């Protein structure tokens, strides 16, 4: 999943995913321990970011 922050936010921690961040654009992908999500199922991840009080970014998801 990919999103772009509208400000200077940076991911400070993440769980159940790995991520890369370039400027305001963040891409989160599966972590090594949860590499496959079967059709019809779901998964979740969470993250902390700073500075706080940013609005919720729009996200896009692509199956690979």
C-alpha positions, 0 to 999 in steps of 0.5 A: 500500500502506498500513501503520501503525507501532506506535510513533513511526517515520518514513519517512526515505527511499524508492525506487521509490515516493512516500509520505505519512505522517500520524502512524503511517500511511504510504501508498506509491504508484507513483513517476512513473517506474513508474506502471503494473504490468501484470497478472501482474507485480510490482514492489518498493520499499524504504525507510529509517525511524527510529527502528529496531528496530520490528517489521514492520507489517501492510500492506494493498494495494488495486488502483486 
